[in-house]
Amino acid sequence: MMIKNVQIKAYETGLVFRNGNLIEILREGNFWMFGNKSVEIYDMKSLFKSDTDLNLLLKNESLKSLLEIVEVKDGEIVLVYENGIFKEVLSVGQYAFWKGILNREFQKIDLTKVEIPQEISKTVLENMKVKSLVRKFVVPSHYKGLLLIDGKLSQVLESGIYSFWNNESSIEIKIVDPNYEIKSQFGSHENATVLIKSEPIKDFLKIIEVKDGEIILLYENGSLKDVLNVGQYAFWVDIIDREFERVNLMKVEITEDISKTILEMLD
């Protein structure tokens, strides 16, 4: 009869198999094995991995009670923290961790959404295991960013660094200078008219319509800045003190209160 000695150290567990079937679980100690038994020894501080199918092993209720099972589905990842420190990213699959050895936390992330939960620290996002999953954008100082997700305006961003999950969604941050008229900062291929009337931004803007037969004199901090011809314009509010004076060009006589200096500039 074959006899062998097996030593299970602290923070280890031994699984005893006979003919491929799990028959016993060994904790710390010294054991003698008789007959055609085999023993697999596992470090309980590490992820549980076995050549035997996990679902088959979990039919053993004693083993199942010792393990924490984590399922990661399509479109998800799971961030693993050990004793409060980020450790690993789990992609699609089934995982098993030993209970009661390390204080583990599992944070499930829905990668079909672009927004990154605020509780994920910048340090974690910069980790090499996570960095490839993230898209980063910078809105420079004194500028604002218009966040477009799949072409739709989602949010107005202040200056700063912003991160989003790198999924199949199209993400663009349009950088705009709030000191200047907004629509002129969009390329002709972009539907600026629709964007400036959307919910996230419309309360930040003053929309000016100039009709046929009129102009509008634009004053900034009391000085004439520009003459607006026919069209639609959008200006950021609460950035510069602006006044708009509408002038009717259909009249022969100038009845508006316009200074001679400005009239000479308009000549």
MOFENUR-V134641 format. One record per residue. N is the residue number from 1. PSI is psi as a letter, one per 20 degrees, with the letter a starting at -180 (none if undefined). OMEGA is omega in radians with two decimals (* if undefined). Layout:
<<N & PSI & OMEGA> <N & PSI & OMEGA>>
//
This chain:
<<1 & p & -3.14> <2 & p & 3.11> <3 & p & 3.07> <4 & q & -3.13> <5 & p & 3.13> <6 & p & 3.10> <7 & p & 3.09> <8 & o & -3.09> <9 & r & 3.08> <10 & q & -3.13> <11 & k & 3.04> <12 & q & 3.02> <13 & q & 3.09> <14 & p & 3.06> <15 & p & -3.10> <16 & p & -3.12> <17 & q & 2.97> <18 & p & -3.12> <19 & k & 3.09> <20 & i & -3.12> <21 & p & 3.10> <22 & p & -3.08> <23 & i & -3.06> <24 & q & 3.09> <25 & p & -3.09> <26 & p & 3.02> <27 & a & -3.04> <28 & p & 3.12> <29 & a & -3.13> <30 & p & -3.02> <31 & q & 3.02> <32 & p & -3.13> <33 & p & 3.14> <34 & q & 3.03> <35 & b & -3.02> <36 & l & 3.08> <37 & q & 3.04> <38 & q & -3.10> <39 & p & 3.01> <40 & p & -3.09> <41 & p & -3.06> <42 & p & 3.00> <43 & o & -3.05> <44 & i & 3.08> <45 & i & -3.10> <46 & r & 3.03> <47 & p & 3.13> <48 & o & 3.10> <49 & p & 3.13> <50 & q & 3.06> <51 & i & 3.10> <52 & q & -3.14> <53 & p & -3.06> <54 & g & -3.12> <55 & h & 3.09> <56 & g & 3.13> <57 & h & -3.08> <58 & i & 3.03> <59 & i & 3.05> <60 & o & -3.03> <61 & h & 3.14> <62 & g & 3.11> <63 & g & -3.12> <64 & h & -3.12> <65 & i & -3.12> <66 & i & -3.01> <67 & q & 2.97> <68 & p & -3.06> <69 & p & 3.12> <70 & p & 3.10> <71 & p & 3.10> <72 & o & -3.07> <73 & r & 3.06> <74 & p & 3.12> <75 & j & -3.13> <76 & q & 2.81> <77 & r & 3.04> <78 & p & 3.06> <79 & p & -3.11> <80 & p & 3.08> <81 & p & 3.08> <82 & o & -3.08> <83 & l & 3.07> <84 & i & -3.11> <85 & p & 3.12> <86 & p & -3.05> <87 & g & -2.93> <88 & q & 2.99> <89 & p & 3.09> <90 & p & 3.06> <91 & a & -3.03> <92 & p & 3.13> <93 & a & 3.12> <94 & p & -3.05> <95 & q & 3.12> <96 & p & 3.12> <97 & q & 3.09> <98 & p & 3.12> <99 & q & 2.90> <100 & j & -3.14> <101 & g & 3.08> <102 & q & 3.08> <103 & n & -3.09> <104 & q & 3.01> <105 & q & -3.11> <106 & p & 3.14> <107 & o & -3.12> <108 & p & -3.09> <109 & p & 3.06> <110 & o & -3.09> <111 & i & 3.08> <112 & i & 3.05> <113 & q & -3.10> <114 & h & -3.07> <115 & p & 3.11> <116 & p & 3.14> <117 & p & -3.08> <118 & h & -3.08> <119 & i & 3.05> <120 & o & -3.02> <121 & q & 3.08> <122 & h & 3.12> <123 & g & 3.11> <124 & g & -3.12> <125 & h & 3.13> <126 & i & 3.13> <127 & p & -3.07> <128 & h & -3.13> <129 & i & -3.08> <130 & h & -2.96> <131 & h & -3.11> <132 & i & -3.12> <133 & j & -2.97> <134 & q & 2.96> <135 & p & -3.08> <136 & q & 3.11> <137 & q & 3.10> <138 & p & 2.98> <139 & o & -3.06> <140 & r & 3.09> <141 & q & 3.10> <142 & j & 3.06> <143 & r & 3.01> <144 & q & 3.13> <145 & p & 3.06> <146 & o & -3.11> <147 & o & 3.10> <148 & p & 3.08> <149 & o & -3.05> <150 & l & 3.07> <151 & i & -3.10> <152 & p & -3.14> <153 & p & -3.07> <154 & h & -2.98> <155 & q & 3.00> <156 & p & -3.05> <157 & p & 2.99> <158 & r & 3.12> <159 & q & -3.11> <160 & a & 3.12> <161 & p & -3.07> <162 & p & 3.14> <163 & q & -3.14> <164 & q & 3.10> <165 & q & -3.09> <166 & m & 3.13> <167 & a & -3.05> <168 & i & 3.13> <169 & q & 3.03> <170 & p & 3.14> <171 & p & 3.09> <172 & p & 2.98> <173 & o & 3.12> <174 & o & -3.12> <175 & p & 3.13> <176 & q & 3.06> <177 & o & -3.05> <178 & i & 3.11> <179 & i & -3.06> <180 & r & 3.12> <181 & p & -2.95> <182 & g & -3.00> <183 & h & -3.12> <184 & i & -3.12> <185 & j & 3.08> <186 & q & 3.05> <187 & r & -3.09> <188 & h & -3.11> <189 & i & -3.08> <190 & q & -3.11> <191 & m & -3.07> <192 & h & -3.13> <193 & g & 3.11> <194 & g & -3.08> <195 & g & -3.04> <196 & i & 3.10> <197 & j & -3.10> <198 & q & -3.02> <199 & g & -3.04> <200 & h & -2.99> <201 & h & -2.94> <202 & h & -3.14> <203 & i & 3.11> <204 & i & -2.96> <205 & q & 2.94> <206 & o & -3.10> <207 & p & -3.14> <208 & p & 3.08> <209 & p & 3.08> <210 & o & -3.04> <211 & r & 3.06> <212 & q & 3.07> <213 & j & 3.11> <214 & r & 2.97> <215 & r & 3.03> <216 & p & 3.06> <217 & p & -3.12> <218 & p & 3.10> <219 & p & 3.04> <220 & p & -3.09> <221 & k & 3.04> <222 & i & -3.12> <223 & q & 3.12> <224 & p & -3.09> <225 & h & -3.03> <226 & r & 3.01> <227 & p & -3.10> <228 & p & 3.09> <229 & a & -3.05> <230 & p & 3.13> <231 & a & 3.12> <232 & p & -3.09> <233 & q & 3.13> <234 & p & -3.12> <235 & p & 3.08> <236 & p & 3.13> <237 & q & 3.04> <238 & k & 3.05> <239 & g & 3.12> <240 & q & 3.09> <241 & o & -3.09> <242 & q & 3.01> <243 & q & -3.10> <244 & p & 3.13> <245 & o & -3.11> <246 & p & -3.11> <247 & p & 3.13> <248 & o & -3.12> <249 & i & -3.11> <250 & i & 3.12> <251 & q & 3.07> <252 & g & -3.08> <253 & p & 3.09> <254 & o & -3.12> <255 & i & 3.13> <256 & q & -3.12> <257 & n & -3.10> <258 & p & -3.08> <259 & q & 3.13> <260 & h & 3.13> <261 & g & -3.13> <262 & h & 3.12> <263 & h & 3.12> <264 & h & 3.10> <265 & h & -3.10> <266 & i & -3.11> <267 & none & *>>
//
